[in-house]
Every structure is written in structure tokens, then in C-alpha cells.
């Protein structure tokens, strides 16, 4: 067998803690030098499949593997982990969890040092790996002080140093801003194309992965492969709809307008779809009809932009930031960095606002400043009209809640009701009132049936609801959510965001910090873009993501609908975006997925 070949023959994987196998009768072959993306809903078996390939299923999770599995000349079902690691390298979703050394060079060298590679040869391998991922100038830097995209490149270099013929990427885009994500997709393509590396990618964000194309898409559902074919074949079939895979937005638009894009028209690449003049007119007519519906007031309320007039004097803004400056010492140096540089922002009560921008743009710093975690050097921040400079964290916490991306970084109690009650008990609230308020918060968040459940038994989305209930029970009516849907499949994404929408419609002010541009388009009437600590745009997401100049300044990526609008002669492109998003909302409403 060729070193980069992967062969599954009737493979099954059964974890000893599970009643049924997680994978059953898996048969497929990845040829040397192929690039494949594995998609499917959460729990479909994607992670188990790649853990079978890199042998973590056996060595870390003590799973029983049946059937025949080969990676090159190695059998991951029987080989030692060190042997498998020379055949296949894995780049984890969270790059920080992969770093083991104080400098980039030492981190890249880790596997080589363990194999006692001679110093001269090691130096050559370190520099070669760094050159291949374009981080040679960072060899003396600390990996923890790098941007998200740079960290990922260093993690890739760490596995490339061992000259592995096969690379696995586990949700490589989940923690990256759009521009860095496309940079990673381009780097993976470069490694595959120029070096002949076999590549397996597990990712929910299929449209971004297709930015550089793949040889095939493997679709999983309930522990089995339900489709395995070229992107053109998969995207032109009903499979994405059946298993809950989001199609590229331009295909969603074409389909909504009644324009058929079959396998022969290359649906995986908008630039290769040769629309006829008649089809372009059909698209323009469809957008015009959507505009007429909106003019007649037939659109759903959730699609309407809020009034832009200032709040009245009797109703202060939920959040008011004026000239805010936050500074800190740069990691590993004495240089002062302005994380926020004169930010002005008003968020009205009951508004839902998306906060966009590249990693390091100041989004988390802004959230931290509003919550009182970050101190401003100058400027003022007011919550519901009150200046927070004289408030304690506990006082701010009664009004504002910051929900982290990983709910387990916030949860400390074993049972759901105890976690939600924790803050009240810490404030010595009487028992009867605690029980009443906890019950109401659990009902609001849709998790009352799980009150006595162990937190460990909940899904990721349910755990996030627990953290939100813990905030609501204290009276917070401003929620700041950090990457609320990162790593979630389409069904769980929709379920969670519909819950957030309902909270917002009941009066809770919501700020969404997100790299998911589709989320911003679909749920946020208004968005702000931060870049280098400044607000560089404040408009609707549709306007922002169809403006190439703003996208370039904010390290965002224009939506593919911008290109489709240009192809069809639709101007401004935001009209097409609004029509597509409104159509998606209406379709969900008709299927009972929205309240």
C-alpha cells in the first residue's frame, strides 16, 4: 500500500461505555494525495471515524475496532500510537491544546526530540516545516501569543516536521475569523497539491471548505456512510437536506428562485455555473417579488430592522459606550497595546446586535469592558444609563451576563438546578424564592424537565442554556454570547439560535460575538465591525457583507451572494441577501421551526 492510502473494510468501532457501536460496516478508500471532507450532524460518527484512523479510538478511548483498517502500511487497530503518528498527523480544533513548548521552534521540534533525531537534521526539518506553512519568521515567538490563524499554522508545522503522508484536520475553521479561515483552507490545499499529502477534513462549514475544492465529500449519519461522492454529485442530490448539511448560500438562492443546478453544472463552484440570460432575469424577478412582499408588510417580524432613532430620555440605552480606551502590555514584551481605541457604541434595550471582526480586533475586550472585567483608561461605559465605573462586578453581573463559548468553563455544580441556584444561594436569597426563581429560569430556557439531571448528561446546547438560565435567574437582561454556535451542526445551531431569538423578543438585549457570518445575516438586524480596537462599520449584516472594502478592512469575507448578485445584475447586492435570508426564515416558520 502507498503511504498516503486509507482503506476501511467493514470497520466497526464500539466504545466500551456505549451499548451500541458508534461506527458500523464502514467501507471506503481514500487514495494517496486525495482531499476529502467528512460532514454530518453531531453524533453521526465523524469524530469516531478520524479517531479510528489516528488510533485515538483504541489508545485513548479503549474502543474495540473490528473489520480491516489500514493507513499506508500501518494498522491503527493494532499498532502502537507512536507508529501510527508517523503515518498520520492530526491538527486539533483548539490549537492551544496542542502546544507543549515555550517557543514555536521548540514546539515544532517536539516529536523529533522524542525520536532522538540528530540536531543538524532536526534544525533542517524545523525550518522546512515552518517554510511550508509560512511561519519561519515566528520561530522564536511564543505560540500562545500568536493570532488564531498563526497558531493553527504552527500546529500544522508540528505534525509536518515528522514528514507524515496523511493529515487530519478536526474542524479547522471553528475558532477562526472568516479571512483566517480562508487562509487555512488555502494552506491545506497547498499542502495537498504541492506536497501530495492525503487530507481528511471534518468540518461543518462546507461552503468555506469548498473555497479551494475537495476531491470528495463523505456524508455520515447514525454511524454509517450514507453518501460518498464528488462535491458536484453530493450538492446536486437531496442528501444535504436529508441529513441537515447547509448548502452554499448561492445554491440556496438559486434553488429558492427555481433555478436548477445539476451535477453537470458544477454546483460546488459558483464561478463555473454559467447562468443563462433567462436565469439571470428569473433571479432578478424573484428578488423584486421579495421586495414587493416586504413593501406590503408580508415579511416576518424577525426580518425587520429596528428603528434607528435614539432611545427616549425616559428609556436609556441598554449599553452606551463613549470614547472607551483599554490598554494592556503585549504578551512577552513591554509594549503597550490599545485593545480598544476610542470606541463609541449604543445598544438599545431589546436589540440583537452582532459584533464582528478578526481575531484580536477587540471584540472580547469590548465585552469584557462592558462586564467590568477590563478597566478603561478613558471614556465611559453605561449600563441602562448607569456609569459602571463605580460598580462592583457583582452589581454589574445583576444586569449583564457574559456567556463563554465553552459552557464547561462556567459550570461548577454537578446538577442542573444547583448550578442555576448557585448565584442566588451565594447572595443568601431565601430558599422558597430560590426555588421559584430557578423554576422560572429553567422554564424560560426550555430545560425545566432536566432540573434534576447531572450536567454531564446534557448536550452542548443544553449546557449553554444552563449558563444562560444562571444569568437570567439573577435578573440579568443583557446577554453577551461569545461564539454561541461554534462547532454545532445545522439542527443544533438552529435550535439554539431560535431559543436566543425568543429570549430577545421577550425583551432581553443580546450581543452576539461571532465569526459565523451566516448567523449574523440570519438573526441580527444590525452588526458592528471592529478592527484594531476601532468600530469601522455599523450597519445591517447584509450591507456589511456585500461591501468588499469593509470586509477587507475587517478581515471578513464577502458573502457568495455578493458574487451571485453581480453575476445577475442585482444592485445593491444586499437586496439579494435580504431576499434569501427572508426566504429561509419563512421556510422555517412553515415547518414549525420558529415560534
LUMKOL-781371 format. One line per 3 residues: their letters; for each residue x, y, z of C-alpha. Coordinates in Angstrom, 1 decimal. Layout:
REM LUMKOL-781371
a> X,Y,Z | ... $
END
This chain:
REM LUMKOL-781371
xxx> 0.0,0.0,0.0 | 1.1,3.6,-0.7 | 1.9,5.5,2.5 $
xxx> -0.9,8.0,2.0 | -3.7,5.5,1.3 | -6.5,4.9,3.8 $
xxx> -8.6,1.7,3.5 | -11.7,0.8,5.6 | -13.3,-2.6,5.0 $
xxx> -16.4,-3.3,7.1 | -14.9,-1.4,10.0 | -16.9,-1.1,13.3 $
xxx> -16.0,0.9,16.4 | -17.6,0.1,19.7 | -16.8,2.1,22.8 $
xxx> -17.0,0.1,26.0 | -19.2,2.7,27.7 | -21.7,2.6,24.8 $
xxx> -24.5,0.0,24.3 | -24.3,0.1,20.5 | -21.3,0.6,18.1 $
xxx> -20.6,4.1,17.1 | -19.5,3.0,13.6 | -20.9,0.1,11.7 $
xxx> -19.8,-1.5,8.4 | -17.7,1.4,7.2 | -16.1,0.7,3.8 $
xxx> -14.3,3.2,1.7 | -10.9,4.1,0.3 | -9.0,7.4,0.2 $
xxx> -6.4,7.3,-2.5 | -2.9,8.7,-1.9 | -3.0,12.5,-2.4 $
xxx> -6.8,12.8,-2.2 | -8.5,15.6,-0.2 | -11.8,14.6,1.3 $
xxx> -14.2,16.4,3.7 | -16.3,14.5,6.2 | -19.7,16.0,7.1 $
xxx> -22.7,15.0,9.1 | -24.7,16.0,12.1 | -23.3,16.0,15.6 $
xxx> -23.1,12.4,16.8 | -23.1,11.0,13.3 | -19.7,9.3,13.8 $
xxx> -17.3,11.8,12.2 | -15.0,12.1,15.2 | -15.0,8.4,15.8 $
xxx> -14.0,7.8,12.2 | -11.0,10.0,12.4 | -10.1,8.6,15.8 $
xxx> -10.1,5.2,14.2 | -7.6,6.5,11.6 | -5.2,8.1,14.1 $
xxx> -5.7,5.3,16.7 | -7.1,7.5,19.4 | -10.2,5.4,19.4 $
xxx> -8.2,2.4,20.6 | -5.4,4.1,22.7 | -7.3,6.9,24.4 $
xxx> -10.9,5.7,24.4 | -10.3,2.0,24.6 | -12.7,1.2,21.8 $
xxx> -12.9,-2.2,20.1 | -12.3,-2.0,16.4 | -13.5,-4.7,14.1 $
xxx> -13.0,-5.2,10.3 | -9.9,-4.3,8.4 | -8.3,-0.8,8.6 $
xxx> -5.1,0.3,7.1 | -3.3,3.7,6.9 | -0.4,3.1,4.5 $
xxx> 1.4,0.1,5.9 | 0.1,0.7,9.4 | -2.9,-0.9,11.1 $
xxx> -4.2,1.6,13.7 | -6.3,-1.1,15.3 | -3.1,-3.0,16.5 $
xxx> -0.1,-0.6,16.1 | 1.4,1.4,18.8 | 0.5,5.1,18.9 $
xxx> 4.0,6.2,18.1 | 4.0,4.1,14.9 | 0.6,5.5,13.9 $
xxx> 1.7,9.1,14.5 | 4.4,8.6,11.8 | 1.7,7.6,9.3 $
xxx> -0.9,10.2,10.1 | -0.8,13.6,11.8 | -3.8,15.3,13.5 $
xxx> -4.4,19.0,13.8 | -6.9,19.6,16.6 | -9.8,22.2,16.6 $
xxx> -8.2,24.1,19.5 | -4.6,24.7,18.6 | -3.7,25.8,22.1 $
xxx> -4.3,22.3,23.4 | -1.6,21.1,21.0 | 1.2,23.3,22.2 $
xxx> 3.8,21.9,24.6 | 6.8,24.2,24.4 | 7.6,27.9,25.1 $
xxx> 8.7,28.8,21.5 | 7.4,27.9,18.0 | 10.7,26.3,17.1 $
xxx> 10.7,24.1,20.2 | 7.1,23.1,19.7 | 7.7,22.1,16.1 $
xxx> 10.7,20.0,17.3 | 8.8,18.1,20.0 | 8.1,14.9,18.0 $
xxx> 11.6,15.0,16.6 | 13.2,15.3,20.0 | 11.1,12.3,21.2 $
xxx> 12.5,10.3,18.3 | 16.1,11.5,19.1 | 16.6,13.0,15.6 $
xxx> 20.2,14.3,15.3 | 20.4,18.1,15.9 | 21.5,19.1,12.4 $
xxx> 18.7,17.0,10.8 | 16.3,18.4,13.4 | 17.1,22.0,12.5 $
xxx> 16.6,21.3,8.8 | 13.2,19.6,9.5 | 12.1,22.5,11.7 $
xxx> 12.9,25.2,9.1 | 11.4,23.1,6.3 | 8.1,22.6,8.1 $
xxx> 8.0,26.3,9.1 | 8.6,27.3,5.5 | 5.8,25.1,4.2 $
xxx> 3.2,26.8,6.5 | 4.8,30.3,6.2 | 5.8,30.8,9.9 $
xxx> 9.5,30.8,9.6 | 9.7,34.4,10.9 | 7.8,33.3,14.1 $
xxx> 10.2,30.5,15.2 | 11.4,32.5,18.3 | 7.9,33.6,19.3 $
xxx> 5.7,32.1,21.9 | 2.9,30.1,20.3 | 0.4,31.3,22.9 $
xxx> 0.9,34.9,21.8 | 0.0,34.4,18.2 | -3.2,35.0,16.3 $
xxx> -5.7,32.2,15.8 | -4.6,31.6,12.2 | -0.9,31.7,13.1 $
xxx> -1.4,29.2,16.0 | -3.1,26.8,13.6 | -0.2,27.1,11.1 $
xxx> 2.3,26.3,14.0 | 0.2,23.2,15.0 | 0.3,22.1,11.3 $
xxx> 4.1,22.6,11.2 | 4.4,20.4,14.3 | 2.9,17.4,12.6 $
xxx> 4.6,18.2,9.2 | 8.0,18.1,10.8 | 7.7,14.3,11.1 $
xxx> 7.0,14.0,7.3 | 3.7,12.4,7.7 | 2.0,11.4,4.4 $
xxx> -1.6,11.9,5.8 | -3.1,14.9,7.7 | -6.4,15.0,9.6 $
xxx> -8.0,18.4,10.3 | -10.6,18.4,13.0 | -12.9,21.4,12.5 $
xxx> -10.1,23.7,11.5 | -12.4,26.7,10.9 | -14.4,26.6,14.1 $
xxx> -12.3,29.1,16.0 | -11.1,31.3,13.1 | -12.4,34.6,11.7 $
xxx> -13.6,34.3,8.1 | -10.4,35.7,6.5 | -8.1,33.5,8.6 $
xxx> -10.4,30.5,7.8 | -10.0,31.0,4.1 | -6.2,31.3,4.6 $
xxx> -6.3,27.9,6.4 | -8.3,26.4,3.5 | -5.8,27.7,1.0 $
xxx> -2.9,26.4,3.1 | -4.4,22.9,3.3 | -5.0,23.0,-0.4 $
xxx> -1.3,24.0,-1.0 | -0.1,21.1,1.2 | -2.3,18.7,-0.7 $
xxx> -1.5,20.0,-4.1 | 2.2,20.8,-3.8 | 3.3,18.1,-1.4 $
xxx> 0.9,15.3,-2.3 | -0.3,15.0,1.3 | -3.5,13.0,1.8 $
xxx> -6.0,15.1,3.6 | -9.1,14.4,5.7 | -11.1,17.4,6.9 $
xxx> -14.0,17.2,9.4 | -16.0,20.5,9.2 | -19.5,21.9,9.5 $
xxx> -18.7,25.0,7.4 | -18.8,23.3,4.0 | -19.1,26.4,1.8 $
xxx> -15.8,27.7,3.2 | -14.0,24.4,2.7 | -15.1,24.4,-0.9 $
xxx> -13.3,27.7,-1.4 | -10.4,25.6,-2.7 | -12.4,22.5,-3.7 $
xxx> -12.1,18.9,-2.5 | -12.0,15.6,-4.3 | -15.0,14.2,-2.5 $
xxx> -17.5,14.6,0.3 | -18.2,11.8,2.7 | -21.5,12.2,4.4 $
xxx> -22.2,10.4,7.7 | -25.4,9.7,9.6 | -26.0,7.5,12.6 $
xxx> -22.6,5.8,12.5 | -22.8,4.9,8.8 | -21.6,6.5,5.5 $
xxx> -24.8,7.5,3.7 | -23.1,9.2,0.7 | -19.6,9.3,-0.8 $
xxx> -19.0,11.2,-4.0 | -17.8,14.3,-5.7 | -18.9,17.7,-4.4 $
xxx> -21.0,18.1,-7.6 | -22.8,14.9,-7.0 | -23.5,15.4,-3.3 $
xxx> -24.6,19.1,-3.7 | -27.0,18.3,-6.5 | -28.6,15.5,-4.5 $
xxx> -31.1,15.5,-1.7 | -28.6,14.2,0.8 | -27.7,17.6,2.4 $
xxx> -31.3,18.3,3.1 | -31.9,14.8,4.5 | -29.0,14.9,7.0 $
xxx> -29.0,18.6,7.8 | -26.0,19.9,5.9 | -26.1,23.6,5.0 $
xxx> -25.6,24.1,1.2 | -23.6,27.1,0.0 | -25.7,30.3,0.1 $
xxx> -25.6,30.8,-3.6 | -27.1,27.4,-4.2 | -29.8,28.2,-1.6 $
xxx> -30.6,31.4,-3.6 | -30.7,29.7,-7.0 | -32.9,26.9,-5.6 $
xxx> -35.3,29.4,-4.0 | -35.7,31.2,-7.3 | -36.5,27.9,-9.1 $
xxx> -33.2,27.6,-11.0 | -31.9,24.1,-11.2 | -28.2,23.4,-10.9 $
xxx> -27.5,19.8,-11.6 | -24.3,17.8,-11.2 | -23.1,18.7,-14.7 $
xxx> -23.2,22.5,-13.9 | -20.6,22.2,-11.1 | -22.7,23.4,-8.2 $
xxx> -19.6,23.3,-5.9 | -18.1,26.3,-7.6 | -20.2,29.5,-8.3 $
xxx> -17.6,30.7,-10.9 | -18.3,27.6,-13.0 | -22.1,27.9,-13.0 $
xxx> -22.9,29.5,-16.4 | -26.3,31.1,-15.9 | -28.3,31.9,-19.0 $
xxx> -29.7,35.4,-19.5 | -33.2,33.9,-18.8 | -32.0,32.5,-15.5 $
xxx> -30.4,35.9,-14.5 | -33.8,37.6,-15.3 | -35.5,34.9,-13.2 $
xxx> -33.3,35.7,-10.2 | -33.9,39.5,-10.6 | -37.7,38.8,-10.8 $
xxx> -37.5,36.7,-7.6 | -35.7,39.4,-5.7 | -38.2,42.0,-7.0 $
xxx> -41.1,39.9,-5.8 | -39.5,39.6,-2.3 | -39.1,43.4,-2.2 $
xxx> -42.8,43.7,-3.0 | -43.7,41.3,-0.2 | -41.7,43.4,2.2 $
xxx> -43.3,46.6,1.0 | -46.8,45.1,1.6 | -45.7,44.2,5.1 $
xxx> -45.8,40.5,4.5 | -42.3,39.7,5.8 | -41.8,38.1,9.2 $
xxx> -41.2,40.5,12.1 | -37.8,39.0,12.8 | -36.5,40.2,9.5 $
xxx> -37.3,43.9,10.1 | -34.6,46.3,11.1 | -35.2,48.0,14.4 $
xxx> -35.9,51.8,14.4 | -32.6,53.7,14.3 | -33.8,56.7,16.2 $
xxx> -32.2,57.3,19.6 | -33.8,55.9,22.8 | -36.0,58.4,24.5 $
xxx> -34.7,60.2,27.6 | -37.1,58.1,29.8 | -35.7,54.8,28.3 $
xxx> -31.9,54.8,28.4 | -29.8,52.6,26.2 | -29.1,49.1,27.4 $
xxx> -25.4,49.7,26.7 | -23.7,53.0,26.0 | -20.0,53.2,25.3 $
xxx> -18.4,56.5,24.7 | -14.7,57.0,23.8 | -13.7,53.8,25.5 $
xxx> -9.9,53.1,25.6 | -8.5,49.8,27.0 | -4.7,49.2,27.1 $
xxx> -2.6,46.2,28.1 | 1.0,45.1,28.0 | 1.8,43.0,24.9 $
xxx> 2.5,39.3,25.6 | 6.2,38.8,26.2 | 7.2,42.5,25.8 $
xxx> 6.8,45.9,27.4 | 4.9,47.4,24.5 | 1.5,49.0,25.3 $
xxx> -1.3,47.9,23.0 | -4.6,49.7,22.7 | -7.2,46.9,22.6 $
xxx> -10.0,49.5,22.4 | -9.1,52.8,20.8 | -11.9,55.3,21.4 $
xxx> -14.9,53.0,20.8 | -18.4,54.6,20.6 | -21.4,52.3,20.6 $
xxx> -25.0,52.4,21.6 | -27.2,49.3,22.0 | -30.8,49.9,22.7 $
xxx> -33.0,47.9,25.0 | -34.3,44.7,23.4 | -31.9,44.9,20.5 $
xxx> -30.0,42.0,19.0 | -26.6,43.1,17.8 | -23.8,41.1,16.1 $
xxx> -20.2,42.0,16.9 | -17.9,41.0,14.0 | -14.2,41.3,13.3 $
xxx> -10.9,39.3,13.1 | -9.2,37.6,16.0 | -7.6,40.3,18.1 $
xxx> -9.9,43.1,16.7 | -11.2,44.0,20.2 | -14.5,42.1,20.3 $
xxx> -13.8,40.1,23.5 | -12.1,43.2,25.1 | -15.3,45.2,24.4 $
xxx> -17.4,42.5,26.0 | -15.0,42.4,29.0 | -15.2,46.2,29.4 $
xxx> -19.0,46.2,29.4 | -18.9,43.4,32.0 | -16.4,45.3,34.2 $
xxx> -13.6,42.7,33.6 | -11.5,45.1,31.7 | -10.8,48.6,33.0 $
xxx> -10.9,51.6,30.7 | -8.1,54.1,30.6 | -10.5,56.7,29.4 $
xxx> -14.1,57.0,28.2 | -17.3,55.9,29.8 | -19.5,52.8,29.8 $
xxx> -23.1,52.9,31.0 | -25.5,50.1,31.5 | -29.1,51.1,31.4 $
xxx> -28.0,54.7,32.0 | -25.7,54.0,35.0 | -22.0,54.5,34.8 $
xxx> -20.3,51.2,35.7 | -17.0,52.8,36.8 | -18.4,52.9,40.4 $
xxx> -20.0,49.5,40.3 | -18.7,46.2,41.7 | -18.5,43.1,39.4 $
xxx> -21.5,41.7,41.4 | -23.5,44.8,40.7 | -22.8,44.7,37.0 $
xxx> -23.4,41.0,36.9 | -27.0,41.5,38.0 | -27.6,43.4,34.8 $
xxx> -25.1,41.9,32.3 | -24.1,38.2,31.7 | -21.2,37.1,29.6 $
xxx> -21.7,33.5,28.3 | -18.4,31.9,27.2 | -18.0,29.8,24.1 $
xxx> -17.4,26.6,26.2 | -20.1,26.3,28.8 | -18.0,23.9,30.9 $
xxx> -15.7,26.9,31.7 | -18.6,28.4,33.6 | -20.4,25.4,35.2 $
xxx> -19.2,24.2,38.6 | -22.1,22.2,40.1 | -23.0,18.6,39.2 $
xxx> -26.8,19.1,38.9 | -28.6,21.5,36.7 | -30.9,23.1,39.4 $
xxx> -27.9,23.5,41.7 | -25.9,25.3,39.0 | -28.7,27.7,38.3 $
xxx> -29.3,28.3,42.0 | -25.7,28.9,42.8 | -25.7,32.7,42.4 $
xxx> -28.9,33.1,44.4 | -27.6,31.0,47.3 | -24.3,32.9,47.3 $
xxx> -26.4,36.1,47.9 | -28.3,34.4,50.8 | -31.7,34.5,49.0 $
xxx> -34.4,32.6,50.9 | -34.9,29.0,49.9 | -38.5,29.4,48.7 $
xxx> -37.6,32.4,46.5 | -34.6,30.4,45.1 | -36.8,27.5,44.1 $
xxx> -39.3,29.8,42.5 | -36.8,31.8,40.5 | -34.8,28.8,39.4 $
xxx> -38.0,27.1,38.2 | -39.0,30.2,36.2 | -35.5,30.5,34.7 $
xxx> -35.4,26.8,33.7 | -38.8,27.1,32.1 | -37.7,30.3,30.2 $
xxx> -34.7,28.4,28.8 | -36.7,25.3,27.9 | -34.8,22.9,30.3 $
xxx> -37.2,22.5,33.2 | -37.5,18.8,32.5 | -33.8,18.4,33.2 $
xxx> -33.7,20.2,36.5 | -32.5,17.2,38.5 | -30.3,15.9,35.7 $
xxx> -26.5,15.8,36.0 | -25.0,18.5,33.9 | -22.7,15.9,32.3 $
xxx> -25.7,14.2,30.7 | -26.7,17.3,28.7 | -25.8,18.1,25.2 $
xxx> -23.5,21.1,24.4 | -26.5,23.3,23.5 | -28.4,22.3,26.7 $
xxx> -25.3,23.2,28.8 | -25.3,26.6,27.2 | -28.9,27.0,28.2 $
xxx> -27.9,26.2,31.8 | -25.4,29.0,31.7 | -28.0,31.4,30.4 $
xxx> -30.5,30.3,33.0 | -27.9,31.0,35.6 | -27.6,34.6,34.3 $
xxx> -31.4,35.2,33.9 | -32.1,33.9,37.4 | -30.0,36.8,38.8 $
xxx> -32.1,39.3,36.9 | -29.6,40.0,34.0 | -31.4,41.3,31.0 $
xxx> -28.4,41.9,28.8 | -26.7,38.8,27.4 | -23.3,38.8,25.7 $
xxx> -22.7,35.5,23.9 | -19.2,34.5,22.7 | -19.3,32.3,19.6 $
xxx> -22.7,30.8,20.6 | -22.9,28.2,17.8 | -19.2,27.3,17.1 $
xxx> -18.8,23.7,16.2 | -22.6,22.9,16.2 | -24.4,21.2,13.3 $
xxx> -27.3,22.9,11.5 | -30.0,21.4,13.6 | -28.4,22.3,16.9 $
xxx> -27.4,25.7,15.6 | -31.0,26.4,14.5 | -32.5,25.1,17.8 $
xxx> -30.2,27.2,19.9 | -30.5,30.4,17.9 | -34.3,30.2,17.8 $
xxx> -34.1,30.0,21.6 | -31.9,33.1,21.7 | -34.3,34.9,19.3 $
xxx> -37.3,34.1,21.6 | -35.3,35.5,24.5 | -34.6,38.6,22.6 $
xxx> -38.2,39.0,21.5 | -39.3,38.8,25.2 | -37.1,41.8,25.9 $
xxx> -33.6,40.6,26.6 | -30.9,42.6,24.9 | -28.4,40.3,23.1 $
xxx> -24.9,40.9,21.8 | -23.5,38.1,19.6 | -19.7,37.9,19.2 $
xxx> -19.4,35.6,16.2 | -17.2,34.5,13.3 | -20.3,32.9,11.7 $
xxx> -21.4,35.3,9.0 | -24.5,33.3,8.2 | -25.6,33.6,11.8 $
xxx> -25.2,37.4,11.6 | -27.2,37.5,8.4 | -29.9,35.3,9.6 $
xxx> -30.5,36.6,13.1 | -29.0,40.1,13.6 | -30.8,43.1,12.2 $
xxx> -27.7,45.2,13.0 | -23.9,44.5,13.2 | -20.8,46.4,14.1 $
xxx> -17.3,45.6,12.8 | -14.2,46.1,15.0 | -10.7,46.3,13.6 $
xxx> -7.6,47.2,15.6 | -9.8,48.4,18.5 | -12.0,50.7,16.5 $
xxx> -15.6,50.4,15.2 | -15.2,50.6,11.4 | -18.8,49.8,10.4 $
xxx> -22.2,49.9,11.9 | -25.0,48.7,9.5 | -27.1,45.7,8.6 $
xxx> -25.1,42.4,8.2 | -26.3,42.3,4.6 | -24.9,45.7,3.8 $
xxx> -21.6,44.9,5.6 | -21.0,41.5,3.9 | -21.7,42.9,0.4 $
xxx> -19.2,45.7,0.8 | -15.7,44.4,-0.2 | -13.9,47.4,1.3 $
xxx> -15.4,47.0,4.8 | -14.8,43.2,4.5 | -11.2,43.8,3.6 $
xxx> -10.6,46.3,6.5 | -12.4,44.0,9.0 | -10.8,40.7,7.8 $
xxx> -14.2,39.4,6.8 | -15.2,37.7,3.6 | -18.0,39.0,1.4 $
xxx> -20.9,36.5,1.2 | -21.1,34.4,-2.0 | -24.4,36.2,-2.6 $
xxx> -22.4,39.3,-3.4 | -20.8,37.5,-6.4 | -24.2,36.0,-7.4 $
xxx> -25.8,39.4,-7.3 | -23.1,40.8,-9.5 | -23.5,37.9,-12.0 $
xxx> -27.2,38.6,-12.2 | -27.1,42.4,-12.3 | -28.7,42.9,-9.0 $
xxx> -27.7,46.1,-7.2 | -27.3,46.7,-4.4 | -26.3,43.1,-3.6 $
xxx> -27.8,43.5,-0.2 | -31.3,43.2,-1.8 | -30.4,39.6,-2.8 $
xxx> -29.1,38.8,0.6 | -32.3,40.1,2.3 | -34.4,38.1,-0.1 $
xxx> -32.5,34.8,0.6 | -32.5,35.2,4.4 | -36.2,36.1,4.4 $
xxx> -36.9,33.1,2.3 | -35.0,30.8,4.8 | -36.9,32.3,7.8 $
xxx> -40.2,31.8,6.0 | -39.4,28.2,5.2 | -38.5,27.5,8.9 $
xxx> -41.7,29.2,10.0 | -43.7,27.0,7.6 | -42.0,23.9,9.0 $
xxx> -42.7,24.9,12.6 | -39.1,25.6,13.5 | -39.8,29.2,14.7 $
x> -42.3,30.4,17.2 $
END
